[in-house]
Amino acid sequence: MKIQRGMSALVTGGSSGMGLEYARQLAARGCCLLLVSNQGYALETVREELHSQYGVEVLVHCMDLAAPSSADDLFSFCQACGFEADLLVLNAGMFFFKELQLPEDRRRVDAMLELHVSTPTRLCLLFSEGMKRRGRGAILIVSSMTAKLPTPGITLYAATKTYLRSFGKSLWFEYRPYGVDVTTICPAAVATPLYGIKPGLMRAGLRLGLIRTPEWLVRRALRSVERRRRVVSPGLMNYLVPALVRLLPAGIESKLWKRFK
C-alpha cells in the first residue's frame, strides 16, 4: 500500500520514541494522524509541532492502552469523531529487565500482557473490519528481535513479542485477500528511552552500529509496509545476536544470569 498525502494513520505510543518518529515521518508524507498514548502533555506538544511543521490534521487521545477495555474505548472514540484508519501502527510498548517475582511484579506483568497481547490483538480485529469493507488498508505490528531470544530477565517481554510476531505472520495470510496488508517489524536495539540505556553506552552503541536510530528504523518499516512485506528483521544485529545466543550452552547462560541479575 502506497503511503501518501490524505491518508489517515493511527499510531499507538505516538508521543515518544519510535512512535513519535512514526508520527513525524507519516506527517511529512501528508498523512492525517491520530496519536494515542498515556502522556497527555507530550501528546499536545507533538500535536502542535507536527501541525505547525507539516500542516496536517493531528488528533491526540490520552489513554492507558494497558487497561483491559482500552481497545474498545479507542475504537469508540474513533467512531465518535469519524476517524477511519488507513494505516494502523501498533507501536506502544513497555520494558523491564528483571527476574519475575510474584506477587510483587503482578501489576507490571498484567500491564505488559494487556499492552503487548490483548490490546493490539483487539485493535487489529476492530479496525480491520473497516479496512476490509473499503478493500484497502495496512497494519504495522512492532515486535522485536527478542522474539527470537527467550532469555532470563526479559522473560515476559520476549514472550509477548514472540506472540506479536506469530500473530502478525498469520494475519498476513488472512487479511491479504481483502486488500489489507499486515507487516510485522522486529527491530534490534533502537536509541529510545524505552530500554533505560545510559547515555554513554547509547552513544557507543550507535557508533558501533549495535544500536540504530529511530529515524533509520521507521524508514525501513514504512518502506516495508509499502512493499507489502510480511516480516522484517532489519539490520545485521538481528541475525548475529540470536545466532550467538543459540550457541551458548544453557549452563553458561545460567551462570551469566546469576552474575548479572
HELIX and SHEET records of a PDB file:
HELIX    1   1 GLY A   17  ALA A   28  1                                  12    
HELIX    2   2 GLY A   40  TYR A   54  1                                  15    
HELIX    3   3 SER A   70  CYS A   81  1                                  12    
HELIX    4   4 ARG A  106  LEU A  113  1                                   8    
HELIX    5   5 GLU A  114  SER A  118  3                                   5    
HELIX    6   6 THR A  119  ARG A  134  1                                  16    
HELIX    7   7 MET A  145  LYS A  148  5                                   4    
HELIX    8   8 THR A  155  TYR A  175  1                                  21    
HELIX    9   9 ARG A  176  TYR A  178  5                                   3    
HELIX   10  10 PRO A  193  TYR A  195  5                                   3    
HELIX   11  11 PRO A  199  LEU A  208  1                                  10    
HELIX   12  12 PRO A  214  GLU A  226  1                                  13    
HELIX   13  13 MET A  237  LEU A  247  1                                  11    
HELIX   14  14 ALA A  250  PHE A  260  1                                  11    
SHEET    1   A 7 VAL A  58  CYS A  62  0                                        
SHEET    2   A 7 CYS A  32  SER A  37  1                                        
SHEET    3   A 7 SER A   8  THR A  12  1                                        
SHEET    4   A 7 LEU A  87  LEU A  90  1                                        
SHEET    5   A 7 GLY A 137  VAL A 142  1                                        
SHEET    6   A 7 VAL A 180  ILE A 185  1                                        
SHEET    7   A 7 VAL A 231  VAL A 232  1                                        
END                                                                             
